[in-house]
Amino acid sequence: MTIQAATPYLILNGKAQDAIELYRTALGANVEVLTRFGDMPGGCPEAMKNNVMHAALRVGKALIMLSDGGPDGGPSGGGGSVHVALDLDDEGELRRIFAALAASGKVVQPVIEAPWGLFGAVDDVFGIQWMFNRSKAPA
């Protein structure tokens, strides 16, 4: 068996649709899959019909999946933290995406010139932690 990819899956506790809109604007994400709980056979509670059961967003060559979570809310606590690290090859695009997520979120680390290239970090309005990287060209 060979692992083909490791894909971040964000559980957003009822905020998935808002996150999709932010990521479309900030990251240029394209929605490849969007299934709501109400789309599933067998029904669900009325209050959950429009909640996102599963979405897959294409961001450049990468895939990010997300959901509102199940009827009992989001994931159980007690785990470690997860960050989504974005590697970009264009400084202007890195700074644009950083600013778009930071506008409604919180800057953890402003974009700086690190020994390996540019680096910055943002916690977005949904509590997702994003890290930005642009490596220096080889000498």
Residue pairs with C-beta under 8 A, 6 or more apart in sequence:
5 63
7 63
7 64
7 65
8 64
8 65
8 82
8 84
9 65
9 66
9 67
10 16
10 19
10 64
10 65
10 66
10 67
10 126
10 128
11 66
11 67
11 68
11 69
11 74
11 75
12 19
12 52
12 66
12 67
12 68
12 69
12 74
12 126
13 68
13 69
13 73
13 74
14 51
14 68
14 69
15 68
15 126
16 51
16 52
16 55
16 66
16 67
16 68
17 50
17 52
17 68
18 125
18 126
19 66
19 124
19 126
19 128
20 29
20 31
20 34
20 52
20 55
20 57
20 66
22 100
22 101
22 104
22 124
22 125
22 126
23 29
23 57
23 59
23 64
24 30
24 31
24 57
25 100
26 97
26 100
26 101
27 57
27 59
27 86
27 97
27 100
28 59
28 60
29 57
29 58
29 59
29 64
30 57
30 58
30 59
31 55
31 56
31 57
32 56
32 57
32 58
32 63
33 54
33 55
33 56
34 52
34 54
34 55
35 52
35 53
35 54
35 55
36 49
36 50
36 51
36 52
36 53
37 44
37 48
37 49
37 50
37 51
37 52
37 53
37 68
38 44
38 48
38 49
38 50
39 53
40 53
44 71
45 71
48 71
51 68
52 66
52 67
52 68
53 67
53 68
54 65
54 66
54 67
55 65
55 66
55 67
56 63
56 64
56 65
57 63
57 64
57 65
57 66
59 86
62 86
64 84
69 75
81 129
82 129
83 121
83 129
83 130
83 131
84 128
84 129
84 130
84 131
85 130
85 131
85 132
85 133
86 94
86 97
86 130
86 131
86 132
86 133
87 133
87 134
87 135
88 94
88 97
88 132
88 133
88 134
89 134
90 134
91 118
91 134
94 111
94 118
94 120
94 132
94 134
95 111
97 132
98 111
98 120
98 122
98 132
101 122
101 124
101 130
102 122
104 124
104 125
105 122
105 123
105 124
105 125
106 122
106 123
107 120
107 121
107 122
108 121
108 122
108 123
108 129
109 119
109 120
109 121
110 120
111 118
111 119
111 120
111 132
112 118
112 119
112 120
116 133
116 135
116 136
117 133
117 134
117 135
117 136
118 132
118 133
118 134
119 131
119 132
119 133
120 131
120 132
121 129
121 130
121 131
121 132
122 129
122 130
122 132
123 129
123 130
124 130
